[in-house]
Amino acid sequence: MGFRRAMMMASNYVRSVIQNFTIRTSNLNAEYEEDYCLERNLDDLNKKDLLYNTSLVITPNSYNERFLYATLPNTSLGNISFTRNTFAQRMNSLGIIETVPSENLLISSATFPTQNVNVNSGGTYTLSFYGTGSTSLTGSYIGSLSGTGVSDRVSLTFTVSVSGTLTLTKSGTVTLGQLTQTSTIQPYFPTTNRLNIPRLNYQQINRPRTNVFAYSEPISGDTGVPADTGLIVYSAHTWGINNFETCIKYDYTGSTNTSRYGKSLLTFQGITYVLSAYILMDDNTEPQIGTGATADFAVVLAGNPITSLVLKENVYSNVWRIAYQVNLGRSSLSNNGIVKYTTNSPKGFRTTGWQLEAYGKLTSYIKTNGVYFSKSSELSELTTCPTLLLEPLATNNITYSENFSQWSNENSPIITSNVSTSPDGAMSADTIQSNSVVNYQTIYQTIPITSTTGSTIVSYSIFVKKEQSPETNYGGIGLDFSASTGILRKEAWVIIDAYNGTVTPSITIPDSPATGLTINEIIIQDFVTYWRVGMVATDYGSNSILTSPALTCRYYSTLSTDGVSNSPGTGSTRTIWGAQLELTYTTFGGLGSNAIPTSYIPTTGSTSTRVADTLTINNVTTNNMMISDVGGTYGTFYVENNTFTPVPITSTPSFAGNSQVNLIFFQSSGGTTTYIRMRQSTSFYPEMISSPATSSYTFALGGGTLAYDYNKTVLSINGNKVKMFQNGVQFLNTSGGTEVLMTSGGTPNLDKIVITPGRNGASIKKMALYNTVLPDSDCLNLSTI
């Protein structure tokens, strides 16, 4: 068969799958979104005709209030259960933020006609609406709720004692009705003449990536750098990757160190940085790094060799990328580069592609040519195609997330309530303004934290409306890890440029003892008319030193007058909404809340907790999506996802309901569970743990490749053994082999797959099952990004 004909047949098959899928979901009256993205996903799965072999394909394009509909099989077997226990937040395909609550049980909620709703015995429900009329409840519960005004939202929470029908009869003016099976009032979510619960998320966390080396490909004659020493030659060279134009050639003198440094680097206290470079040895061998005779060169910062190597990978034809993680103070560091000492080997080498980036993550190469350069997140495709949002368990510890008049204040900033449209479309955003050039004017809430010997990881976020013209004074957020001034006061700030959507972090630890405070990450999300700005910080110790440890989160009406350093000043009005504070304590094995800001959780006087979402695929082997016999289970599992990797776990979790760390469960029909989770130590290691067995079965890292926020993962399951592939690399076990035992014994029939998010949540782009064990070559092909 000719190549062109084969491609046409593959394309025709993809189109036929889409046509059948759209007909089926239309007949089911299901929501359907983004046909173009579905075609792209299926084309991607059809590499080497692998789409023909799938027994299940999930692309988050169609759903209703009960199911996420699989693309294949095109029958009821493809109805996937999805549990969204409470509310979550998403961005729709138009870029508008929507709140996805627990199910609004009312139809035509805008006009709220009289209607019947099925309710369950023991269930707690909350009814709410706006208006001056009233609603009576009869049937399974007897009660009533009266409105107090057109702009007032009233609510009634009640518990049903008998399952059956609840009749809601309205009288007078009643609008925007909502009934949820929750114990608290939820953000309003409109419904039409059918229940409507979006499951899909177009939102993407946008972490600007900046290379703070002014010249990533060092040049001769660069001003403001120390003089080169030894045998340094600047030249062009064909590297084969990244379109490098220039590089430096190092050679050995035996009597003088050979060194080349870049310009001074402006760094911030408490932030973890990753320093990386590309190396090509003259003899095409693996580079050895250090100061001794067996090493070829050393990497230095501030003139000192560093040793915290996290990556040394042959990325292309003996071109090696090396990377280091370092924690640096706030300063301007000089003498940063590569040195070949007289004590090193005589081997020569070339280097280029120097990069220093913040927040502890190694990303793809960012070229600079005289100035620092920032690039957006590498996952721009996820902003235009839907992903299935799986939200983790999380608590917003701020008691008034939208009503800032209820916050305490310092030096009386001007607060005006409910004067601007918020990201969810309601008139609930407040404004804040400073009128003093002498004192910082802030609003704040103080939250008690558990006194432990561990560290406290905090994520604090807020929505700030975009400014339409350049700013002269800048607002910002702050975290104060002490209950009062002068008592181990440790503060972290982020200055916010609401016009450009940029931020500047800073930290102060003025008191003694100066235990550590780290800004782990700064998050910026674009919500069309708002920025969501978040800071993740770690406090090492004050919560164990203070008698009554507490955390104060602040918003500064003016934090800076130049966008760089902290200073009070008068400022224009800033519009803010949706503050959120999430905590975790590492003493408890990372089982607290989250390490990054999760979807917004509204509060109206008390803290609020969102329960983790769950995706369940039942009857996997019963429906031949994978095969089971006396030898075990046979098949292949594929998932493509974003932010599926949790932060470090310091203790082994239990199996029961531990949705904070468990990512993928494979459960046998007999109740025995085998699950997979990702764990971080020096790098990211997949680990398989079986229950009730206590042993764990671990993969070693294959090929030196770090796991990124965006992963394609393939699990090849062959009886009682499994192979794992991720991002085009096959993982090895701790003995160097390719397989890992799935359980300590027995032949599991893995009839059920349950997916819950890690602490950072997850966005699933597509999933697939095969009822055959795919060859390693196909697994590598599927997992390659």
Summary of the structure (lengths in Angstrom):
residues: 785
radius of gyration: 28.3
end to end distance: 28.2
largest distance: 94.8
contacts: 2699
relative contact order: 0.11
helix: 9%
strand: 44%
